[in-house]
Amino acid sequence: MHGGSNYCYSPVFTKGEGYIWIDYCSDNTAKARYDVFQRISYNINNTWLCITAPETVVKGEETWNYVNLRPCTINDPLQRWIVKDNSFWTANGRYRLKDTNWYGYISRNSGDRYDHTLNSSMDDWIKTVAIPGNISIQTSIAWDLQTTEGNERYFIRWGSSNKNTTPLYYNPESGHIAQYDPSSGLLNCMYSKMTDKYDWNWVKWGKCSDAPIKKDNPAFWNVFFETDKEGAITDYKGNVLRVTRYGLNWGVAYTVKPSYLEKDTTHSPTSLFVIDKDLLDWTRYTYSNLGKTDQYCPAGNKESLVRKRVKRNLNLPSDFQLTREWIQRLYEIARSSISRAIPCR
């Protein structure tokens, strides 16, 4: 309710961004889902987008700002909303969802207009423990370059690499690695162009969605880990993702046949990538619960055993089912940034 009248939150894309518009309710209004991760999500063109609080306000860098639509993830606290006093508040309970000029926003000043109150017809909707539309994880994929001035880190993005952190979205169910276009609400996924007749080929980026795909698909990627921070990524055929660190096509991603790796030395390429801790935690958590982890605590303190390389596949097995038990486990991950790994003694 707003000003004594009933309205609905409606996603809208304008001026290069996705916003929440306060609109009249109708049969054509986009349907929202309030899921087990406390996310308010919309399925737009088969892509799940969530109402996301502005980080600048939550961190105290701005007094107010609009909420935006971003790809739903299980590890973004800015997408968590609680119901307090029959209204939506950020997960920390400090900032109430309001509107100004009919666009949703949050403010550090609780007296700012206009406050919203949920209509009583929404009671069952709030109480329903809805299954999440997706379980994507926000991450970045970085690679390191040693220079005379020290280590420099670059982040893979659509068509290049950059020193600025680029958020990417990894979907364990579809294997997608995607970058988000806020002006359209669409995902652009990384696709492998490798065929048997090539030793290597550049990747391409193209439109995709959260719709299920077969694993035998150029947009499906496997992620493995070589250390606690670095990993390797392969396409659906096992070709290895790499970037060149010098030359004309510096920082551009491509794939190489495993049999060609020893010959692929031009411009000092690398296959080792640094990803976010949340994706590492996902790997440990899923495989410990699925009973397929090959991590172990070595007997004694033998260096040769401690340093043994462990390789993990991040993709879900074909028989995986998103049960209520799994939803509860994922909910615990989303609410906590603390690793629960048991240290070796």
C-alpha positions in Angstrom: 0.0 0.0 0.0 1.2 3.5 -0.9 -0.8 6.6 0.2 -3.8 4.5 1.1 -4.0 2.9 -2.4 -2.9 -0.6 -3.5 0.0 -0.8 -6.0 2.4 -3.5 -7.2 6.2 -3.7 -7.6 6.9 -4.0 -11.3 10.3 -4.4 -13.0 11.2 -1.8 -15.6 14.3 -1.1 -17.7 15.0 2.5 -18.5 18.1 4.8 -18.8 20.5 1.8 -18.9 19.3 0.2 -15.7 16.7 -2.1 -14.2 14.5 -0.6 -11.5 11.3 -1.4 -9.5 8.4 0.7 -10.6 5.4 1.3 -8.4 2.5 0.5 -10.8 -1.2 -0.3 -10.8 -1.8 -4.0 -10.2 -3.2 -6.1 -13.1 -3.1 -9.5 -14.6 -0.1 -8.4 -16.7 2.0 -7.3 -13.7 5.1 -9.5 -13.4 4.7 -12.1 -10.7 7.3 -12.0 -7.9 8.6 -14.9 -5.8 9.8 -14.5 -2.1 12.0 -17.5 -1.8 13.8 -19.4 1.0 16.9 -17.1 0.6 14.7 -14.1 1.4 15.1 -12.8 -2.2 12.3 -11.0 -4.1 12.7 -12.4 -7.6 11.2 -12.1 -11.0 11.5 -14.5 -14.0 12.2 -12.2 -16.9 12.9 -13.9 -20.2 13.9 -17.1 -18.4 16.4 -15.2 -16.2 15.8 -14.8 -12.5 16.4 -11.2 -11.4 16.3 -10.0 -7.8 15.6 -6.7 -6.1 19.0 -5.6 -4.9 19.7 -2.9 -2.4 22.3 -0.2 -3.3 25.6 -1.1 -1.7 26.6 2.6 -1.4 23.7 3.3 1.0 24.3 0.1 3.1 27.9 1.0 3.4 27.1 4.6 4.3 28.7 6.2 1.2 25.3 7.7 0.1 22.2 8.9 1.9 19.8 7.2 -0.5 19.7 5.5 -3.8 17.4 3.3 -6.0 17.2 -0.4 -5.7 18.1 -2.3 -8.9 17.5 -5.6 -10.6 20.5 -8.0 -10.6 20.8 -11.7 -11.4 19.7 -13.7 -8.4 22.5 -15.3 -6.4 22.7 -17.2 -3.2 25.7 -15.2 -1.9 24.7 -11.6 -2.3 23.4 -10.1 1.1 22.1 -7.1 -0.8 19.4 -9.3 -2.2 18.1 -10.5 1.2 14.9 -8.8 2.4 13.1 -9.4 5.7 9.5 -8.6 6.6 9.2 -6.2 9.6 6.2 -4.2 10.6 4.5 -5.7 7.5 7.0 -4.0 5.2 10.2 -5.0 3.4 13.5 -4.1 5.0 17.1 -4.9 4.1 18.5 -8.0 5.8 20.1 -6.0 8.6 16.7 -4.5 9.4 17.9 -0.9 8.9 16.5 0.3 5.6 12.9 0.1 4.6 11.9 -0.3 1.0 10.3 3.0 -0.1 9.6 4.9 -3.3 10.3 8.3 -4.7 8.9 9.4 -8.1 7.4 5.9 -8.2 10.7 4.2 -8.2 11.8 1.9 -5.3 14.7 3.0 -3.1 16.2 2.9 0.3 17.4 5.7 2.5 19.4 6.2 5.6 16.8 8.7 6.8 13.9 6.7 8.1 11.6 9.8 7.8 12.0 10.0 4.0 8.8 9.3 1.9 7.1 7.2 0.8 6.8 4.1 3.1 5.2 0.9 1.8 3.0 -1.5 3.7 2.1 -5.0 2.4 -1.5 -5.6 1.8 -3.2 -8.3 3.9 -3.7 -10.3 0.7 0.0 -10.9 0.6 0.1 -12.9 3.9 0.0 -16.3 2.3 2.6 -15.2 -0.2 5.0 -14.1 2.6 4.5 -17.3 4.6 5.1 -19.6 1.6 8.5 -21.1 1.6 9.2 -20.8 -2.1 11.8 -22.9 -3.9 14.5 -20.6 -5.4 14.3 -20.0 -9.1 18.1 -20.5 -9.4 21.1 -21.2 -7.2 23.7 -19.1 -9.1 26.8 -17.7 -7.4 28.3 -14.3 -8.0 32.0 -14.5 -8.5 34.9 -13.1 -10.5 37.5 -14.9 -12.6 40.9 -13.4 -12.2 44.5 -14.1 -13.4 47.8 -12.8 -12.1 50.7 -11.2 -14.0 54.1 -10.8 -12.4 55.8 -7.5 -13.3 58.8 -5.6 -12.2 56.5 -3.6 -9.9 55.0 -6.8 -8.3 51.9 -8.8 -8.9 49.1 -7.4 -11.0 45.6 -8.9 -11.1 43.2 -8.8 -14.0 39.6 -9.9 -14.3 38.0 -11.7 -17.2 35.0 -10.0 -18.8 33.2 -10.0 -22.1 35.9 -10.0 -24.8 38.8 -8.8 -22.7 40.3 -8.5 -19.2 40.4 -5.5 -16.9 41.8 -4.4 -13.6 38.4 -3.5 -12.3 36.5 -6.4 -10.7 33.9 -7.7 -13.0 31.0 -9.7 -11.4 30.3 -12.9 -13.2 27.5 -15.4 -12.5 28.2 -19.1 -12.3 25.1 -21.4 -12.5 26.0 -24.8 -11.1 22.9 -26.3 -12.7 23.5 -25.1 -16.3 27.3 -24.6 -16.1 26.9 -21.0 -17.3 29.5 -18.3 -16.8 27.7 -15.1 -17.5 28.0 -11.3 -17.4 24.9 -9.2 -16.8 23.7 -6.4 -19.0 21.8 -4.0 -16.7 20.2 -2.1 -19.6 18.3 -5.1 -20.9 18.2 -7.5 -18.0 19.8 -10.2 -20.1 22.8 -12.5 -19.5 25.7 -12.8 -21.9 27.4 -16.2 -21.5 30.8 -17.4 -22.4 30.7 -20.1 -25.2 33.4 -22.4 -26.4 34.0 -22.5 -30.1 36.3 -25.5 -30.1 35.8 -28.3 -32.6 37.9 -31.4 -33.2 39.8 -29.8 -36.1 41.2 -27.0 -34.0 44.0 -27.1 -31.4 42.7 -23.9 -29.9 40.1 -21.2 -30.6 38.8 -18.0 -29.0 35.7 -18.1 -26.9 32.7 -16.1 -27.8 30.1 -14.3 -25.7 26.4 -14.4 -26.5 22.9 -14.3 -25.1 21.7 -16.9 -22.6 19.3 -17.4 -19.7 18.7 -19.5 -16.6 16.8 -22.1 -18.7 18.1 -25.6 -18.2 20.5 -26.9 -20.8 22.2 -30.2 -21.5 25.8 -30.6 -20.3 26.8 -31.3 -23.9 26.6 -27.6 -24.7 29.2 -25.0 -25.7 27.9 -22.8 -22.8 28.5 -25.5 -20.2 31.8 -25.0 -18.2 33.4 -27.2 -15.5 35.4 -25.6 -12.7 38.3 -27.5 -11.0 40.6 -26.4 -8.2 44.3 -26.8 -8.1 44.9 -25.0 -4.8 42.7 -23.2 -2.1 42.6 -20.1 -4.3 43.4 -21.1 -7.9 41.4 -23.3 -10.3 41.2 -24.4 -13.9 38.1 -24.2 -16.1 37.2 -26.6 -19.0 34.5 -26.6 -21.6 32.0 -29.4 -22.0 34.6 -31.4 -24.1 37.4 -31.0 -21.6 39.3 -28.2 -23.5 41.1 -25.9 -21.1 40.3 -22.2 -20.7 43.3 -19.9 -21.0 44.2 -16.2 -21.4 47.3 -14.7 -23.1 49.2 -12.4 -20.8 51.0 -10.4 -23.5 50.6 -9.5 -27.2 47.9 -8.0 -29.3 45.1 -10.2 -27.9 46.3 -9.8 -24.3 43.7 -10.8 -21.7 41.3 -12.5 -24.2 40.0 -15.9 -23.2 40.4 -18.9 -25.4 40.3 -22.7 -25.1 43.0 -25.3 -25.9 43.0 -29.0 -26.4 44.8 -30.7 -23.4 47.2 -32.4 -25.8 48.3 -28.9 -27.1 49.0 -27.3 -23.8 52.8 -28.0 -23.9 53.1 -26.3 -27.3 50.9 -23.4 -26.3 53.5 -21.0 -25.0 53.3 -17.9 -27.1 52.6 -14.7 -25.1 53.0 -16.6 -21.8 49.4 -17.8 -21.4 47.9 -19.1 -18.1 45.2 -21.6 -17.2 45.2 -20.8 -13.5 42.4 -18.5 -12.3 41.5 -17.0 -9.0 37.8 -17.1 -8.0 35.8 -15.8 -5.0 35.7 -17.6 -1.7 32.0 -18.2 -2.0 32.5 -20.4 -5.0 35.2 -22.3 -3.2 32.9 -22.8 -0.2 30.2 -24.0 -2.5 32.6 -26.7 -3.8 33.5 -27.9 -0.4 30.0 -27.9 0.8 28.4 -29.6 -2.1 31.0 -32.3 -2.4 31.1 -33.0 1.4 27.3 -33.4 1.4 27.3 -35.5 -1.8 30.0 -37.7 -0.3 32.2 -37.2 -3.3 35.0 -35.1 -1.9 38.5 -36.4 -2.1 39.9 -34.1 0.5 41.3 -35.8 3.6 43.5 -35.0 6.6 46.9 -36.6 6.1 48.4 -38.7 8.8 51.1 -36.8 10.7 52.7 -33.7 9.0 54.3 -35.2 5.9 54.8 -32.3 3.5 54.4 -34.6 0.4 50.9 -35.5 1.5 49.8 -32.1 2.7 50.8 -30.5 -0.6 49.1 -33.2 -2.7 47.0 -31.4 -5.4 43.2 -31.9 -5.1 41.1 -31.5 -8.2 37.3 -30.9 -7.9 34.5 -30.6 -10.3 31.9 -28.0 -9.4 29.0 -29.1 -11.5 26.1 -30.9 -10.0 25.7 -34.6 -10.7 23.0 -35.6 -13.2 20.8 -37.1 -10.5 20.9 -34.0 -8.3 17.5 -32.9 -6.9 16.9 -29.6 -5.2 15.1 -31.0 -2.2 14.0 -29.2 1.0 17.1 -30.5 2.8 19.3 -29.0 0.1 17.4 -25.7 0.2 18.1 -25.5 4.0 21.8 -26.2 3.4 22.0 -23.6 0.7 20.1 -21.1 3.0 22.8 -21.6 5.6 25.5 -20.8 3.0 23.7 -17.7 2.0 23.3 -16.4 5.5 26.9 -17.0 6.5 30.3 -15.9 5.2 32.2 -18.1 7.6 33.8 -21.2 6.3 32.8 -24.3 8.4 35.7 -26.4 7.2 37.2 -28.6 9.9 40.9 -28.0 10.3 43.3 -30.9 10.2 45.0 -31.6 13.5 
